[in-house]
């Protein structure tokens, strides 16, 4: 299930957002202020971040800017929530690096729709763009993996897995997330299938790539790519 970190200093609002996200098959980690939210984002590398504009310690705008200035976190999808509805406020929220801006009060249906839309857009960007991490480059249009000056031949499924891992380096993707992205949640695909393809991916990299990026197993969670 996708993981969302949400932050709001209004307890009732936090509980309401958490409830509806969980109802729609999200894992949720909640924070009551900006500093706590940023620490949780660094620790858990969520799939999406939802931040209230006005919070103690650090505002949602401040947290958003910290995320965008971080090499490891800058691609995280971010939604800003605010009671401020003026055009200038919306512009300020988006210029800070947020991907979307929702004015309070909002309906839970609207929130979930905007969250899912942003995640689809993010996944579409993974599928259609060039992704670079350290000395590895994936070209999703040409379907090639390039390591320094060498083209590495890689299977279709392993290519998709690596595209996902490289889209957010050091982020740990669960097996369920990999199944959802690579196989669109086909019912006959299980965790063992993921492990087999990750093993093949590792072998391809071991045989054809001599850089420092490795696929790591995070026991009890899933897989990530990081520079050793």
C-alpha positions in Angstrom: 0.0 0.0 0.0 1.2 3.5 -0.7 2.5 5.4 2.4 1.4 9.0 3.2 2.9 11.3 5.7 0.3 14.0 6.8 0.9 16.9 9.1 -1.7 19.2 10.7 -1.8 20.8 14.1 -5.6 20.5 14.2 -6.2 17.0 15.8 -9.7 16.6 14.3 -8.5 17.5 10.8 -5.6 15.1 11.2 -7.8 12.2 12.2 -10.3 12.9 9.4 -7.6 12.9 6.7 -6.0 9.8 8.2 -9.4 8.0 8.3 -10.2 8.6 4.7 -6.7 7.8 3.4 -6.7 4.5 5.4 -10.2 3.8 4.0 -8.7 4.1 0.5 -5.9 1.7 1.2 -3.1 4.0 2.3 -0.7 3.5 5.1 -0.6 6.7 7.1 1.9 8.3 9.4 0.7 11.5 11.1 2.5 14.5 12.6 1.3 17.5 14.6 3.9 20.0 13.6 6.3 20.8 10.8 9.5 19.6 12.4 8.1 16.3 13.4 6.7 15.9 9.9 10.1 16.5 8.3 11.8 14.0 10.6 9.2 11.3 9.7 9.6 12.1 6.0 13.3 11.6 6.2 12.9 8.4 8.1 10.1 6.8 6.1 10.4 8.2 2.5 6.7 8.2 1.9 4.9 8.0 -1.5 3.1 11.3 -0.9 3.2 14.2 1.7 0.2 16.2 2.8 1.1 19.4 4.8 -1.1 22.0 6.4 0.2 25.5 5.7 0.0 26.9 9.2 1.7 24.7 11.9 3.9 25.2 14.9 7.7 25.0 14.7 7.8 24.8 10.9 5.0 25.7 8.5 4.0 23.4 5.7 5.6 25.9 3.2 8.9 25.7 5.2 8.8 21.9 5.2 8.0 21.8 1.5 11.1 24.0 0.8 13.3 21.7 2.9 12.1 18.7 1.0 12.7 20.3 -2.4 16.2 21.4 -1.3 17.1 17.8 -0.3 18.8 15.6 -3.0 17.2 12.5 -1.6 13.7 13.9 -1.0 13.2 16.5 -3.7 11.0 14.4 -6.0 8.4 13.5 -3.3 4.8 14.5 -4.3 3.5 17.2 -2.0 0.1 18.6 -1.4 -0.4 21.8 0.7 -3.6 22.3 2.7 -4.7 25.8 3.7 -7.6 27.9 4.9 -6.1 30.7 2.8 -7.9 30.7 -0.6 -6.7 33.8 -2.3 -4.9 33.4 -5.7 -1.7 35.0 -4.3 -1.7 32.4 -1.5 -2.2 29.5 -4.0 0.6 30.9 -6.2 2.9 31.2 -3.1 2.1 27.6 -2.1 2.9 26.2 -5.6 6.0 28.4 -6.0 7.4 26.9 -2.8 7.6 23.5 -4.6 4.2 22.0 -3.8 2.6 19.9 -6.6 -1.0 20.8 -5.6 -2.8 23.1 -3.2 -6.2 22.4 -1.6 -8.2 25.1 0.2 -10.0 24.3 3.4 -12.7 23.3 3.9 -12.6 20.4 1.4 -14.5 17.2 1.0 -12.8 13.9 1.6 -13.8 12.8 -1.9 -11.9 15.8 -3.4 -8.8 15.1 -1.3 -8.6 11.4 -2.2 -9.2 12.3 -5.9 -6.4 14.9 -5.8 -4.0 12.5 -4.0 -4.7 9.7 -6.5 -4.3 12.1 -9.5 -1.0 13.3 -8.2 0.3 9.7 -7.7 -0.8 8.7 -11.2 1.0 11.8 -12.6 4.1 10.9 -10.6 4.0 7.3 -11.9 3.5 8.6 -15.4 6.6 10.7 -15.1 8.5 7.6 -14.0 7.4 5.8 -17.1 8.1 8.6 -19.6 11.2 10.4 -18.5 15.0 10.0 -18.2 15.9 8.9 -14.7 19.4 9.4 -13.4 21.0 8.3 -10.2 24.8 8.6 -9.6 26.4 6.8 -12.6 23.2 5.1 -13.8 20.7 6.4 -16.4 17.4 5.0 -17.5 15.8 6.2 -20.7 12.2 5.0 -20.6 11.5 6.2 -24.1 14.3 4.1 -25.6 14.1 1.4 -22.9 17.8 1.4 -22.2 19.9 1.3 -19.1 23.2 3.2 -19.3 26.0 2.8 -16.8 28.7 5.4 -17.4 29.4 4.8 -21.2 28.1 1.2 -21.4 24.6 0.1 -22.4 23.4 -2.7 -20.1 21.0 -5.2 -21.5 18.2 -5.9 -19.1 14.9 -7.8 -19.1 11.5 -5.9 -19.4 10.4 -6.7 -15.9 13.8 -6.0 -14.3 13.8 -2.7 -16.2 10.5 -1.7 -14.7 11.6 -2.6 -11.2 14.8 -0.6 -11.6 12.9 2.4 -13.0 10.8 2.4 -9.8 13.7 2.1 -7.5 15.7 4.8 -9.3 12.7 7.1 -9.3 13.3 7.7 -5.6 16.8 6.5 -4.6 17.2 5.3 -1.0 13.4 5.1 -0.6 12.3 1.6 0.5 9.6 0.2 -1.8 7.5 -2.7 -0.4 6.9 -5.8 -2.5 3.2 -4.8 -2.7 4.3 -1.4 -4.2 6.5 -3.1 -6.7 3.7 -5.5 -7.7 1.3 -2.6 -8.1 3.7 -0.7 -10.3 5.2 -3.5 -12.4 2.2 -5.9 -12.7 -0.7 -3.6 -11.9 -1.7 -5.8 -9.0 -2.2 -9.0 -11.0 -3.7 -11.6 -8.6 -1.3 -14.4 -9.5 1.8 -12.3 -8.7 3.2 -12.8 -5.2 6.2 -11.7 -3.1 8.2 -14.7 -4.4 7.9 -13.4 -7.9 9.2 -10.0 -6.9 12.2 -11.6 -5.1 13.0 -13.7 -8.2 13.1 -10.7 -10.5 15.1 -8.6 -8.0 17.6 -11.5 -7.9 17.9 -11.4 -11.7 18.3 -7.6 -11.6 21.1 -7.9 -9.2 22.8 -10.5 -11.3 22.6 -8.3 -14.4 24.1 -5.4 -12.4 26.8 -7.6 -10.9 27.8 -8.9 -14.3 27.7 -5.7 -16.3 28.0 -2.8 -14.0 31.0 -1.9 -11.8 29.8 1.2 -10.0 28.8 1.7 -6.4 25.0 1.6 -6.7 23.5 -1.5 -5.2 20.0 -3.0 -4.8 19.5 -3.5 -1.0 17.1 -5.7 0.8 15.5 -4.0 3.9 14.3 -7.0 5.8 10.6 -6.8 6.8 10.0 -3.8 4.4 11.2 -4.3 0.8 13.9 -3.1 -1.6 15.8 0.1 -2.4 18.7 1.3 -4.5 21.5 3.4 -2.9 25.1 4.3 -3.4 27.2 2.3 -1.0 
